[in-house]
Amino acid sequence: MQTHTRRLRWGVLSTARIARQKVIPAIQGSSRGVVTAIASRDYSRAKATARKHAIETTFPSYADLLNSPHVEAVYIPLPNHLHVAWAVRCLEAGKHVLCEKPIGLNTQDALRLVETSRQYPRLVAAEAFMYRHHPQWQEILRLVKAGVLGSIRSIQSAFTYFNADPTNIRNQVDIGGGGLLDIGCYTISVARHLLGREPARICCVMDRDPEFGTDRVASVLADFDGTVSMSCCSTQLHRFQQVHVLGDLGRIEIPIPFNAPTDAPTRVHQVSVSGIETIKFGAANQYALQTDAFAESVFTGSREVSSLEDALANMRAIDAAFESAKRGCWVEL
């Protein structure tokens, strides 16, 4: 495999918080990427962000950034309803694209992007499930594949926070707000990732906010032909996240599965009949690791990032959960 040392030149669409606080610093600190441009409808915010993060060029519109010959790849942290539209435009402009999760609002939305991407096979397009790049998940996946836990029978996960701000995009149902799209996508993704297959059927119980109309609590059962994933996500519960993977020979507990700190070590607990073993991992920036994996895909053709086909499958499962909650029954995929 050829080793590339040059950095992939990134452009960022918008000054969204996740871009400013997480992804831009990670790209700038990575070994394989650099942010060369940022665009925002609020040009003053773009310039302020550029100054803070040493970004060379600012643009007053997203279209201007896509026209720049100095941008090779685009990161999209826009609100959910804008993901597909701008990802399509990135591909049409000849740019590689990394889009925040969820990839779209529903399966049809995601399918539009997948079909567009097939017209540009030389461009890398991926969904930003950064957790998969953290060393703790690399090791957990290795242990599962090695059969250390025996047959996986149950995956239990929770991801919650409290946000009742009516102006927050996560509480605006028409643009893709609600817990299932925002964080439930992680709990569904992690089960699919570990098991390496798709659920046969899904059942969901959902509580919607009477004012916002968004799903504020969603509990999902996903039946993977005998292995059951049980998850809860919420935008109005105390902040919490955890994953348990249970097999007939042992289990693994992941205390910080999704928002692993970049400046502190993490640990997972492996439990078997022999006792408890705590596996420790040094501090790692999963966003920077995602950036490097994306660059590797661009430079070498490897597929080390979450593909759009994987994103489409996750979207189908999310749609099934919404449909189940609406109909009050299991929904087959």
Secondary structure, DSSP 4 states (H G I P E B T S, - for coil): -----SPEEEEEES--HHIIIIIHHHHHHSSSEEEEEEE-SSHHHHHHHHHHHT-SEEESSHHHHHT-TT--EEEE---GGGHHHHHHHHHHTT-EEEEPSSSSSSHHHHHHHHHHHTT-TTS-EEE--GGGGSHHHHHHHHHHHTTTT-SEEEEEEEEEEE---TTSGGG-GGGT-SHIIIIIHHHHHHHHHHHTS--SEEEEEEEE-TTT-SEEEEEEEEEETTEEEEEEEESEEEEEEEEEEEESSEEEEESSSSS--SSS-EEEEEEETTEEEEEEE----HHHHHHHHHHHHHHH----SEEHHHHHHHHHHHHHHHHHHHHTS-EE-
